[in-house]
Amino acid sequence: MKRLQLLGLAIVALCVTAGAHAEGDKAHGRELVYTCAGCHGVDGYQNVYPSYNVPHIAGQNEQYIINALHAYKNGERKHPTMTAQAESLSDKEIADVAAYLSSLAK
């Protein structure tokens, strides 16, 4: 019986670990970033508003993008436009956006 319990715990741990590192869908992320490109200049690192300090996000670390979007979504980071954008995304969509943006060359 003890072996069965240990096996069950090991399976749960593997499932949790696998879910935590699930990769986003880059193709879907590419469809979602159209609203990002205007300010963040994803294509060719060109910013539409050069006088406004907006970071380039193409090629950014995937986990950083996920963390940042979640922080905007839950109010840890404050910016009206970014909060609205992040709130409109599900956790899966955030992972998809991060997967796509991190795949772009810097």
TIMI-2910 file (N, C-alpha, C, CB; in pm, 1 decimal, decimal comma, always signed):
<rs>
+----------+----------+----------+----------+----------+----------+----------+----------+----------+----------+----------+----------+------+
!      n_x !      n_y !      n_z !     ca_x !     ca_y !     ca_z !      c_x !      c_y !      c_z !     cb_x !     cb_y !     cb_z ! resn !
+----------+----------+----------+----------+----------+----------+----------+----------+----------+----------+----------+----------+------+
!    +82,0 !   -120,2 !     +0,0 !     +0,0 !     +0,0 !     +0,0 !    +85,9 !   +125,9 !     +0,0 !    -93,0 !     +0,2 !   +120,3 !  Met !
!   +194,1 !   +122,5 !    +76,0 !   +281,9 !   +239,0 !    +82,4 !   +344,1 !   +268,3 !    -54,0 !   +391,9 !   +217,2 !   +187,0 !  Lys !
!   +380,0 !   +163,2 !   -127,4 !   +436,2 !   +181,7 !   -262,1 !   +336,3 !   +249,3 !   -354,1 !   +479,2 !    +47,1 !   -321,8 !  Arg !
!   +211,4 !   +209,1 !   -344,2 !   +106,7 !   +266,7 !   -427,9 !    +89,8 !   +415,7 !   -397,1 !    -26,6 !   +191,9 !   -406,9 !  Leu !
!    +96,1 !   +452,8 !   -269,9 !    +85,5 !   +593,2 !   -232,4 !   +203,7 !   +673,1 !   -287,2 !    +78,0 !   +607,2 !    -79,9 !  Gln !
!   +323,0 !   +616,7 !   -275,6 !   +441,7 !   +685,0 !   -328,3 !   +433,3 !   +701,4 !   -479,0 !   +568,6 !   +607,9 !   -291,4 !  Leu !
!   +384,8 !   +596,4 !   -546,4 !   +368,8 !   +603,8 !   -691,4 !   +268,4 !   +712,6 !   -727,8 !   +323,7 !   +467,7 !   -748,3 !  Leu !
!   +160,0 !   +719,6 !   -653,0 !    +58,8 !   +822,7 !   -678,2 !   +115,1 !   +962,5 !   -659,3 !    -61,1 !   +802,9 !   -586,4 !  Gly !
!   +192,4 !   +982,0 !   -553,1 !   +255,3 !  +1111,9 !   -529,8 !   +353,4 !  +1147,2 !   -640,8 !   +326,9 !  +1112,7 !   -395,2 !  Leu !
!   +428,3 !  +1049,2 !   -687,5 !   +524,0 !  +1073,1 !   -795,7 !   +452,1 !  +1113,6 !   -923,7 !   +609,5 !   +948,1 !   -820,5 !  Ala !
!   +340,8 !  +1049,4 !   -952,4 !   +264,0 !  +1082,5 !  -1073,3 !   +207,1 !  +1223,4 !  -1063,4 !   +150,0 !   +980,6 !  -1095,3 !  Ile !
!   +153,4 !  +1258,4 !   -946,9 !   +100,2 !  +1394,1 !   -927,7 !   +211,8 !  +1496,8 !   -945,2 !    +35,2 !  +1408,6 !   -787,2 !  Val !
!   +329,3 !  +1469,1 !   -887,4 !   +441,6 !  +1562,6 !   -899,5 !   +482,9 !  +1580,5 !  -1045,3 !   +561,3 !  +1513,5 !   -816,8 !  Ala !
!   +485,2 !  +1471,8 !  -1120,9 !   +520,4 !  +1481,4 !  -1262,6 !   +417,3 !  +1561,6 !  -1340,5 !   +534,2 !  +1342,5 !  -1323,2 !  Leu !
!   +291,5 !  +1541,7 !  -1310,2 !   +186,3 !  +1616,8 !  -1380,1 !   +194,9 !  +1765,4 !  -1349,3 !    +47,9 !  +1563,7 !  -1341,6 !  Cys !
!   +217,6 !  +1799,3 !  -1223,9 !   +229,2 !  +1939,7 !  -1185,5 !   +349,5 !  +2002,7 !  -1253,3 !   +240,3 !  +1954,0 !  -1032,8 !  Val !
!   +462,2 !  +1933,1 !  -1253,1 !   +583,7 !  +1984,1 !  -1316,2 !   +563,9 !  +2001,5 !  -1466,0 !   +701,5 !  +1890,2 !  -1289,3 !  Thr !
!   +501,4 !  +1904,5 !  -1530,0 !   +478,6 !  +1913,0 !  -1674,6 !   +387,6 !  +2030,9 !  -1707,2 !   +417,0 !  +1781,8 !  -1727,9 !  Ala !
!   +284,9 !  +2053,2 !  -1626,4 !   +193,9 !  +2164,4 !  -1650,4 !   +260,9 !  +2298,7 !  -1630,4 !    +74,1 !  +2153,8 !  -1560,2 !  Gly !
!   +353,7 !  +2305,6 !  -1537,2 !   +420,9 !  +2431,6 !  -1507,9 !   +513,5 !  +2473,6 !  -1620,4 !   +498,7 !  +2420,5 !  -1378,9 !  Ala !
!   +557,9 !  +2377,9 !  -1699,2 !   +652,6 !  +2408,6 !  -1805,8 !   +591,6 !  +2389,2 !  -1944,3 !   +776,2 !  +2322,2 !  -1791,7 !  His !
!   +458,5 !  +2391,1 !  -1950,1 !   +393,0 !  +2373,7 !  -2079,4 !   +428,2 !  +2491,3 !  -2169,8 !   +239,0 !  +2361,4 !  -2062,7 !  Ala !
!   +462,3 !  +2460,4 !  -2292,2 !   +500,7 !  +2564,5 !  -2386,4 !   +376,8 !  +2620,3 !  -2454,2 !   +600,0 !  +2510,2 !  -2491,0 !  Glu !
!   +378,6 !  +2749,9 !  -2477,1 !   +266,7 !  +2813,9 !  -2543,8 !   +266,4 !  +2783,7 !  -2693,1 !   +270,8 !  +2963,7 !  -2520,8 !  Gly !
!   +155,5 !  +2813,0 !  -2756,1 !   +135,7 !  +2791,8 !  -2899,5 !   +182,9 !  +2917,6 !  -2973,8 !    -15,4 !  +2759,6 !  -2932,1 !  Asp !
!   +298,5 !  +2907,9 !  -3037,7 !   +358,4 !  +3023,7 !  -3106,2 !   +268,8 !  +3076,2 !  -3217,9 !   +495,4 !  +2986,3 !  -3163,6 !  Lys !
!   +204,5 !  +2985,7 !  -3291,5 !   +119,0 !  +3028,6 !  -3402,6 !     +0,5 !  +3110,2 !  -3351,0 !    +68,8 !  +2906,4 !  -3482,4 !  Ala !
!    -59,1 !  +3065,8 !  -3242,6 !   -169,9 !  +3142,1 !  -3185,1 !   -118,9 !  +3273,1 !  -3125,3 !   -243,1 !  +3058,8 !  -3077,4 !  His !
!     -2,1 !  +3268,8 !  -3063,8 !    +57,9 !  +3389,5 !  -3008,4 !    +81,5 !  +3494,3 !  -3114,8 !   +187,8 !  +3356,6 !  -2939,4 !  Gly !
!   +122,6 !  +3449,6 !  -3234,0 !   +146,4 !  +3543,0 !  -3344,7 !    +17,5 !  +3616,5 !  -3382,7 !   +202,9 !  +3467,9 !  -3467,5 !  Arg !
!    -95,6 !  +3546,5 !  -3375,4 !   -224,1 !  +3608,7 !  -3405,3 !   -262,3 !  +3712,3 !  -3298,7 !   -333,1 !  +3501,7 !  -3416,2 !  Glu !
!   -220,7 !  +3687,9 !  -3175,7 !   -260,9 !  +3774,3 !  -3064,8 !   -177,6 !  +3901,0 !  -3049,5 !   -254,6 !  +3697,4 !  -2938,4 !  Leu !
!    -54,6 !  +3902,6 !  -3099,6 !    +34,5 !  +4016,5 !  -3073,2 !    +10,7 !  +4136,7 !  -3163,4 !   +176,4 !  +3973,0 !  -3087,5 !  Val !
!    -90,5 !  +4131,9 !  -3247,5 !   -114,3 !  +4247,3 !  -3335,4 !   -138,1 !  +4374,7 !  -3254,7 !   -234,5 !  +4220,6 !  -3427,4 !  Tyr !
!   -195,9 !  +4362,9 !  -3136,3 !   -219,0 !  +4483,0 !  -3055,5 !    -91,7 !  +4529,0 !  -2985,8 !   -328,0 !  +4456,9 !  -2952,1 !  Thr !
!     +7,9 !  +4443,0 !  -2976,0 !   +134,1 !  +4477,9 !  -2910,2 !   +226,2 !  +4557,5 !  -3003,4 !   +205,6 !  +4350,7 !  -2862,3 !  Cys !
!   +219,1 !  +4525,8 !  -3130,8 !   +315,2 !  +4578,7 !  -3227,5 !   +314,2 !  +4731,0 !  -3238,2 !   +287,8 !  +4519,9 !  -3362,2 !  Ala !
!   +199,9 !  +4793,2 !  -3223,5 !   +191,0 !  +4938,2 !  -3238,4 !   +280,4 !  +5013,6 !  -3141,9 !    +49,6 !  +4982,5 !  -3219,5 !  Gly !
!   +283,8 !  +4970,7 !  -3018,2 !   +365,3 !  +5039,4 !  -2917,5 !   +502,7 !  +4975,6 !  -2899,6 !   +292,7 !  +5040,8 !  -2784,8 !  Cys !
!   +506,7 !  +4843,4 !  -2901,8 !   +631,2 !  +4773,1 !  -2872,4 !   +717,5 !  +4748,4 !  -2995,3 !   +600,7 !  +4642,7 !  -2806,7 !  His !
!   +666,4 !  +4782,4 !  -3112,3 !   +746,1 !  +4770,8 !  -3232,9 !   +803,9 !  +4633,1 !  -3257,0 !   +855,3 !  +4867,9 !  -3228,2 !  Gly !
!   +719,8 !  +4530,6 !  -3248,5 !   +767,0 !  +4393,9 !  -3264,7 !   +836,4 !  +4375,6 !  -3398,7 !   +651,1 !  +4295,8 !  -3251,7 !  Val !
!   +778,7 !  +4424,6 !  -3506,0 !   +839,4 !  +4408,2 !  -3637,7 !   +955,2 !  +4504,5 !  -3655,8 !   +735,5 !  +4429,2 !  -3747,9 !  Asp !
!  +1074,3 !  +4453,0 !  -3660,5 !  +1192,5 !  +4534,1 !  -3687,0 !  +1230,8 !  +4629,3 !  -3575,5 !  +1171,6 !  +4611,3 !  -3809,7 !  Gly !
!  +1178,5 !  +4610,7 !  -3457,2 !  +1211,3 !  +4694,4 !  -3341,6 !  +1181,3 !  +4842,0 !  -3362,2 !  +1355,5 !  +4678,5 !  -3307,5 !  Tyr !
!  +1093,3 !  +4875,1 !  -3451,7 !  +1057,4 !  +5015,0 !  -3472,9 !   +936,3 !  +5049,1 !  -3387,4 !  +1028,6 !  +5043,3 !  -3622,9 !  Gln !
!   +944,9 !  +5155,3 !  -3314,3 !   +837,7 !  +5197,6 !  -3226,8 !   +756,8 !  +5306,2 !  -3295,6 !   +892,8 !  +5247,3 !  -3092,1 !  Asn !
!   +626,2 !  +5292,2 !  -3294,0 !   +539,2 !  +5390,8 !  -3356,7 !   +548,5 !  +5524,1 !  -3282,6 !   +393,4 !  +5340,5 !  -3359,3 !  Val !
!   +571,2 !  +5517,8 !  -3153,5 !   +579,0 !  +5638,7 !  -3071,9 !   +720,7 !  +5653,5 !  -3017,1 !   +475,2 !  +5634,4 !  -2956,1 !  Tyr !
!   +813,9 !  +5701,6 !  -3096,6 !   +953,6 !  +5706,1 !  -3051,7 !   +978,1 !  +5796,8 !  -2931,7 !  +1040,2 !  +5750,9 !  -3164,3 !  Pro !
!   +890,1 !  +5892,2 !  -2906,1 !   +910,9 !  +5980,9 !  -2791,8 !   +860,9 !  +5918,6 !  -2661,2 !   +840,8 !  +6114,2 !  -2815,8 !  Ser !
!   +791,3 !  +5807,2 !  -2668,8 !   +737,7 !  +5740,1 !  -2551,2 !   +822,5 !  +5616,9 !  -2522,6 !   +588,2 !  +5701,5 !  -2571,4 !  Tyr !
!   +875,8 !  +5606,7 !  -2401,6 !   +966,7 !  +5497,6 !  -2367,8 !   +890,3 !  +5366,5 !  -2350,9 !  +1044,7 !  +5530,5 !  -2239,8 !  Asn !
!   +892,7 !  +5283,1 !  -2452,9 !   +826,7 !  +5152,9 !  -2451,4 !   +933,4 !  +5047,3 !  -2482,0 !   +707,4 !  +5146,9 !  -2555,6 !  Val !
!   +943,4 !  +4944,6 !  -2399,0 !  +1047,2 !  +4843,1 !  -2422,3 !  +1018,4 !  +4757,0 !  -2544,9 !  +1060,9 !  +4753,9 !  -2300,1 !  Pro !
!  +1123,7 !  +4713,8 !  -2608,6 !  +1111,8 !  +4617,4 !  -2718,3 !  +1087,9 !  +4481,1 !  -2656,3 !  +1239,8 !  +4616,7 !  -2810,2 !  His !
!   +992,7 !  +4408,0 !  -2709,4 !   +959,7 !  +4278,7 !  -2649,6 !   +990,6 !  +4160,5 !  -2740,9 !   +814,1 !  +4275,9 !  -2612,2 !  Ile !
!  +1027,1 !  +4186,6 !  -2864,4 !  +1065,2 !  +4076,9 !  -2953,7 !  +1195,1 !  +4015,2 !  -2903,2 !  +1081,0 !  +4126,8 !  -3101,2 !  Ala !
!  +1193,8 !  +3884,8 !  -2882,6 !  +1312,4 !  +3815,3 !  -2835,0 !  +1329,5 !  +3817,4 !  -2684,0 !  +1432,2 !  +3874,2 !  -2898,0 !  Gly !
!  +1235,2 !  +3880,4 !  -2613,5 !  +1242,8 !  +3885,6 !  -2467,6 !  +1225,0 !  +3745,2 !  -2408,4 !  +1135,6 !  +3982,2 !  -2411,0 !  Gln !
!  +1278,5 !  +3723,0 !  -2291,5 !  +1267,1 !  +3594,9 !  -2222,1 !  +1119,6 !  +3558,6 !  -2201,8 !  +1340,9 !  +3600,0 !  -2086,1 !  Asn !
!  +1085,7 !  +3434,7 !  -2235,1 !   +946,4 !  +3389,4 !  -2229,2 !   +886,4 !  +3403,6 !  -2088,7 !   +937,3 !  +3244,1 !  -2274,5 !  Glu !
!   +959,2 !  +3358,3 !  -1988,2 !   +906,0 !  +3364,3 !  -1852,2 !   +890,6 !  +3509,3 !  -1805,4 !   +997,4 !  +3286,9 !  -1755,9 !  Gln !
!   +979,6 !  +3596,4 !  -1849,9 !   +968,2 !  +3738,3 !  -1814,9 !   +836,9 !  +3796,0 !  -1869,4 !  +1089,5 !  +3818,0 !  -1870,4 !  Tyr !
!   +803,6 !  +3763,7 !  -1992,9 !   +680,1 !  +3813,6 !  -2054,1 !   +559,0 !  +3759,9 !  -1977,8 !   +672,3 !  +3772,8 !  -2204,0 !  Ile !
!   +561,8 !  +3632,2 !  -1946,1 !   +451,9 !  +3571,8 !  -1870,2 !   +436,2 !  +3642,8 !  -1735,9 !   +476,5 !  +3420,0 !  -1848,8 !  Ile !
!   +546,7 !  +3658,8 !  -1665,2 !   +541,8 !  +3723,8 !  -1533,3 !   +490,7 !  +3867,6 !  -1543,4 !   +680,9 !  +3722,6 !  -1468,2 !  Asn !
!   +539,5 !  +3940,6 !  -1643,8 !   +499,0 !  +4080,4 !  -1660,1 !   +350,0 !  +4090,8 !  -1690,0 !   +579,9 !  +4147,1 !  -1772,3 !  Ala !
!   +299,3 !  +4008,4 !  -1781,7 !   +157,1 !  +4014,9 !  -1816,1 !    +69,0 !  +3976,0 !  -1697,4 !   +127,2 !  +3923,8 !  -1935,4 !  Leu !
!   +111,6 !  +3876,3 !  -1621,3 !    +35,7 !  +3839,9 !  -1501,5 !    +38,2 !  +3952,8 !  -1398,5 !    +91,8 !  +3710,8 !  -1439,8 !  His !
!   +151,4 !  +4020,8 !  -1388,0 !   +161,8 !  +4132,2 !  -1293,0 !    +69,6 !  +4247,4 !  -1333,3 !   +307,6 !  +4181,9 !  -1284,1 !  Ala !
!    +58,1 !  +4275,7 !  -1462,0 !    -36,9 !  +4377,5 !  -1507,7 !   -180,2 !  +4330,8 !  -1482,8 !    -15,7 !  +4408,7 !  -1657,9 !  Tyr !
!   -204,0 !  +4203,8 !  -1509,5 !   -338,5 !  +4148,0 !  -1495,4 !   -386,9 !  +4150,8 !  -1350,8 !   -341,5 !  +4005,4 !  -1547,5 !  Lys !
!   -298,1 !  +4122,6 !  -1256,3 !   -340,9 !  +4118,8 !  -1115,8 !   -314,3 !  +4249,2 !  -1040,5 !   -271,1 !  +4005,5 !  -1044,6 !  Asn !
!   -265,7 !  +4352,3 !  -1109,5 !   -249,0 !  +4483,1 !  -1048,3 !   -115,5 !  +4509,1 !   -980,8 !   -353,9 !  +4502,4 !   -950,7 !  Gly !
!    -22,8 !  +4413,1 !   -986,4 !   +109,8 !  +4436,0 !   -928,0 !   +186,8 !  +4542,5 !  -1005,5 !   +189,9 !  +4305,5 !   -924,9 !  Glu !
!   +166,3 !  +4546,8 !  -1136,3 !   +223,4 !  +4651,6 !  -1220,9 !   +109,6 !  +4741,3 !  -1264,8 !   +300,0 !  +4591,9 !  -1344,8 !  Arg !
!   +139,7 !  +4869,2 !  -1277,6 !    +35,3 !  +4965,3 !  -1311,5 !    +67,2 !  +5036,7 !  -1442,5 !    +17,9 !  +5067,3 !  -1198,7 !  Lys !
!    -20,1 !  +5020,9 !  -1537,9 !    -18,7 !  +5098,1 !  -1661,7 !   -154,3 !  +5073,1 !  -1726,9 !   +102,8 !  +5057,0 !  -1757,7 !  His !
!   -233,1 !  +5177,0 !  -1749,9 !   -370,6 !  +5157,3 !  -1797,0 !   -382,7 !  +5072,1 !  -1923,6 !   -433,4 !  +5290,2 !  -1822,3 !  Pro !
!   -299,6 !  +5098,8 !  -2022,0 !   -308,0 !  +5023,6 !  -2147,0 !   -266,6 !  +4878,7 !  -2126,9 !   -221,0 !  +5088,4 !  -2254,1 !  Thr !
!   -156,1 !  +4857,3 !  -2056,7 !   -107,9 !  +4721,0 !  -2034,5 !   -203,4 !  +4641,2 !  -1945,2 !    +31,7 !  +4724,0 !  -1971,8 !  Met !
!   -263,9 !  +4708,1 !  -1847,6 !   -360,4 !  +4639,3 !  -1761,6 !   -479,1 !  +4592,7 !  -1845,0 !   -407,9 !  +4731,7 !  -1646,4 !  Thr !
!   -530,7 !  +4679,1 !  -1931,1 !   -643,5 !  +4641,9 !  -2016,6 !   -606,4 !  +4527,1 !  -2109,9 !   -690,6 !  +4762,6 !  -2098,2 !  Ala !
!   -487,4 !  +4533,1 !  -2168,1 !   -443,4 !  +4426,4 !  -2256,9 !   -431,1 !  +4294,0 !  -2182,0 !   -310,0 !  +4462,9 !  -2321,7 !  Gln !
!   -364,6 !  +4296,6 !  -2067,6 !   -341,4 !  +4173,9 !  -1991,4 !   -471,6 !  +4114,6 !  -1938,5 !   -246,4 !  +4201,2 !  -1875,5 !  Ala !
!   -561,8 !  +4200,0 !  -1893,5 !   -689,9 !  +4151,4 !  -1842,3 !   -772,7 !  +4082,3 !  -1949,9 !   -769,0 !  +4266,2 !  -1783,2 !  Glu !
!   -748,7 !  +4117,7 !  -2075,2 !   -825,5 !  +4057,3 !  -2184,1 !   -771,0 !  +3920,1 !  -2225,1 !   -825,9 !  +4150,2 !  -2304,4 !  Ser !
!   -656,3 !  +3880,2 !  -2170,1 !   -592,1 !  +3754,3 !  -2207,4 !   -612,1 !  +3646,6 !  -2101,2 !   -443,7 !  +3776,5 !  -2231,0 !  Leu !
!   -638,5 !  +3525,3 !  -2146,1 !   -643,1 !  +3411,6 !  -2054,3 !   -498,8 !  +3370,5 !  -2022,3 !   -724,4 !  +3291,3 !  -2116,2 !  Ser !
!   -480,8 !  +3284,5 !  -1924,4 !   -346,9 !  +3235,1 !  -1891,6 !   -285,3 !  +3162,9 !  -2011,3 !   -352,4 !  +3140,9 !  -1769,7 !  Asp !
!   -366,2 !  +3088,0 !  -2085,1 !   -317,4 !  +3016,3 !  -2203,6 !   -274,6 !  +3115,9 !  -2311,2 !   -426,7 !  +2920,6 !  -2259,0 !  Lys !
!   -351,8 !  +3220,6 !  -2330,9 !   -316,0 !  +3321,2 !  -2430,9 !   -188,4 !  +3395,3 !  -2390,9 !   -431,4 !  +3421,0 !  -2450,0 !  Glu !
!   -170,3 !  +3420,1 !  -2262,9 !    -46,7 !  +3482,3 !  -2216,3 !    +72,0 !  +3392,3 !  -2249,1 !    -53,1 !  +3510,5 !  -2064,4 !  Ile !
!    +57,1 !  +3263,6 !  -2226,1 !   +164,5 !  +3168,3 !  -2259,3 !   +191,1 !  +3167,0 !  -2409,2 !   +128,2 !  +3026,0 !  -2210,9 !  Ala !
!    +85,2 !  +3176,1 !  -2489,1 !    +99,8 !  +3176,1 !  -2635,2 !   +173,6 !  +3301,3 !  -2683,1 !    -38,5 !  +3167,0 !  -2703,0 !  Asp !
!   +135,6 !  +3417,0 !  -2630,5 !   +201,1 !  +3542,7 !  -2666,1 !   +348,7 !  +3537,4 !  -2627,8 !   +131,7 !  +3662,3 !  -2596,9 !  Val !
!   +376,5 !  +3490,1 !  -2507,9 !   +514,7 !  +3481,2 !  -2460,3 !   +597,3 !  +3385,2 !  -2544,9 !   +517,6 !  +3437,0 !  -2314,7 !  Ala !
!   +537,7 !  +3273,7 !  -2583,2 !   +609,1 !  +3176,1 !  -2667,2 !   +645,3 !  +3238,4 !  -2801,6 !   +523,1 !  +3048,9 !  -2688,9 !  Ala !
!   +552,1 !  +3310,7 !  -2860,5 !   +579,3 !  +3372,5 !  -2990,6 !   +683,8 !  +3482,1 !  -2978,6 !   +450,7 !  +3429,5 !  -3050,6 !  Tyr !
!   +663,7 !  +3575,4 !  -2887,0 !   +756,2 !  +3688,6 !  -2876,0 !   +897,5 !  +3643,4 !  -2841,2 !   +706,6 !  +3786,9 !  -2771,0 !  Leu !
!   +909,5 !  +3544,7 !  -2755,6 !  +1043,1 !  +3497,7 !  -2717,6 !  +1112,1 !  +3423,9 !  -2831,4 !  +1034,1 !  +3406,9 !  -2596,0 !  Ser !
!  +1035,2 !  +3378,5 !  -2928,9 !  +1095,2 !  +3306,1 !  -3042,3 !  +1153,0 !  +3399,5 !  -3148,0 !   +991,8 !  +3215,6 !  -3106,7 !  Ser !
!  +1122,1 !  +3529,1 !  -3139,1 !  +1170,3 !  +3625,5 !  -3238,3 !  +1314,5 !  +3663,0 !  -3208,7 !  +1081,5 !  +3751,6 !  -3240,2 !  Leu !
!  +1390,4 !  +3681,1 !  -3314,1 !  +1531,3 !  +3719,3 !  -3298,0 !  +1541,3 !  +3860,2 !  -3245,7 !  +1607,4 !  +3706,8 !  -3430,5 !  Ala !
!  +1639,3 !  +3882,0 !  -3159,8 !  +1663,8 !  +4017,7 !  -3106,6 !  +1735,2 !  +4100,6 !  -3208,6 !  +1745,4 !  +4013,3 !  -2976,5 !  Lys !
+----------+----------+----------+----------+----------+----------+----------+----------+----------+----------+----------+----------+------+
</rs>
